[in-house]
Amino acid sequence: MSRIGVVPIEIPKDVTAQYHQGTVTVRGPKGTLTVSILPQLDIKIADNKILVEAKKNDSFSKSLHGLIRTNIANVVVGVTKGWERSLELVGVGYRASGSGKQITLSVGFSHPVVFSAGADINFTITDNTKVIVWGIDKKLVGETAARIRAIRPPEPYKGKGIRYFGEVVRKKAGKAVKAAGAAA
């Protein structure tokens, strides 16, 4: 039995949830999201709570139990508060501009990189070096942030590049430091 899967999901007062033919649809003030449910699980919605139950006690059903419960909980949070992921640009002359659905990144290439968001994703730029990716779908927000980070990932010698806010980049010693250490 999953410890996470048995915890009921509280439905806030301004959110509605429906289960119909293998999908849970959650509507809230920020939008509507759906989660597909496999036939090994059963969903019960009552008293402003969503319960996820495994129909069988086999290992496959157990592995899905906590996963699907967490996915539904993430959808409920997404339609009420939304999700965001922050990125920072580290390097001399690295900056971002634009907002809304499209940003332009100057990250050391000979040309600026224009990045467009998907349908449910928005950008906010602060201090010309911080990009906030936000939306209602946690998976889509994370994938978009990862695609932006992949444009110029942080390099290990000086730490320049695009990194998640608060990410620690372990720096390597350069050739000069290694040679000086070997000679001593």
N, C-alpha and C positions, 0 to 999 in steps of 0.2 A: 504494500500500500504506500502511495506517495504521501509524504508529509506536507508537501506544498499543494498537491492536488485536492486534498480533503478540506482545505481552508475555503470557506465561502467568499465570493466576491460581492462586496457591497455595491449596490447601484445607487448613485447619487440621485437627488430628487428631480433634477432637470434632465435626466438621461432615461431613455427607454431601451429595453432589450427584448428581442424576439428570437425564438428558435424555430426554424422551419426547414424541413428537408435537408438536414446536414449542414446548415449554416446558421451562425449566430449573427444577427444584425444589431448593431448598437448605434443609436442616434443620440446626439448631444448638441450642445450649443455651438461647437466648432465644426461639426460635420457628421458624416455617417461612415462607419467602417464595418466590414464583415470578416468573420473567421470561419473557415471550413472545418467541419468536425468529421472525423473518421467514424465508421460504423462501430468501432470497438468501444466508443464512449457514449454516454448518455448525459444530456444537459437538462437540468430542471431549473426553472425560473419561478420563484415565489417569494413573497414578502420582501421585495426589494433586494433579493440576493440571487446569485447564480451559483448553482452547485454542479460540479463536474464529477461524474461517477464512471468508473470502469465497469463494463458489463461482465467481463471475465477476469480471472485472476492470473492470466498468463503474463509472461515477461514483456511482450509487445504492448499489451494494454497498459501495463504498469509504466512503461517508458513514455507513453503518450499522455498519461494522466496529468502529471505536473506541467508538461510542456503546453498542452492546450489550455489548462487553467491559467498559466502565466500569459499566454497570448491573448486570452480574453480580458484579463486584468489590464494588460498594456493598452488594449483597444479602449477600455473604459476610461483610463487615464488620458489617452490621446484625444478623445472627443470632449473631455471636460477641460483639461489644462493644456494639452499639447506637449510635444517633445522638442527639445533643442539640443544641439551639439555645437560646442564652440571650438574654433580653430584659431591659431595665432601664426602670423608670418614673422619669422625670425631671420634677419639678414639685412645688410646695408642696402637700402633702396627697395626693399621688398614692401609692397603695399597693395591694397585692394581698393577698388572703387565700384560704385553702383549700389543697387539694392533691389529689393523686390524679387523678380524672377531671374535676373541676370547680373553677374559680377564680372569685373575685369581684374585679372591678377598680373602684377608685374613682379616676377620672381626670378630674375636673373637670366631670362632668355632674351634673345635679340628682338622679340616681339611680345606684346602683351597677350595673355591667354584669356579668352572670353569663355566663361562657363555659364550655361543656361540650366535652370532648374526644371524639374518635372512639374506636373500639374499641381500637386499638393504641397510643394516645398517653396519656402521663401527665405530670403537672405537679409541679414542686417549687418552693416559694417560699422564698427566703432574704432576710433583712433587710427584709422587707415591700416591697422595691422591685425585687427581682430574680426573674424567672420563668424557670425552666428547663423547656423542652419536650423530652421524650425519648421514644424509641420505637425500633423496629427498622427501619422503613421510612423511608429518607432523604427521599424525596419527600413523604411524609405529614407528617413532622416539619417540613420547610421550609414547606409550605403552611399548617399550623396556626400556626406562628410568624408568618407573613405575615398571616394573618387576625386574630391578636391585635394585631399592630402597626397594622393598618388601623383598629382601633377609635379610636385617637387618635394619628395619625402625628406625628412631631416637627414643630413649626412653626418657620419660619426666623427669627423675631425674637427670641424668648427661648430657644428650644430645648426647650420643654416638650413632653412627649408620651411615647409608648412607642417605644423604639428598640432595635435589636439591640445586644448588649453590644459595646462598642468602636466602634460606629458614630460617625463624626464628622459633626455637623450644621453645615453652613456657615451662619453667621448673617448676616442682612442688616442694613444700617444702617437705623434708623428714620427717620421724617419729621423729627424734631427734629435729628438728626445731619446729614441731607441739607441742611436749611435753614441750619444753622450753617456748613456747608462752603461753600455757595453765597454766603453773605453775606461771608465772609472774603476 
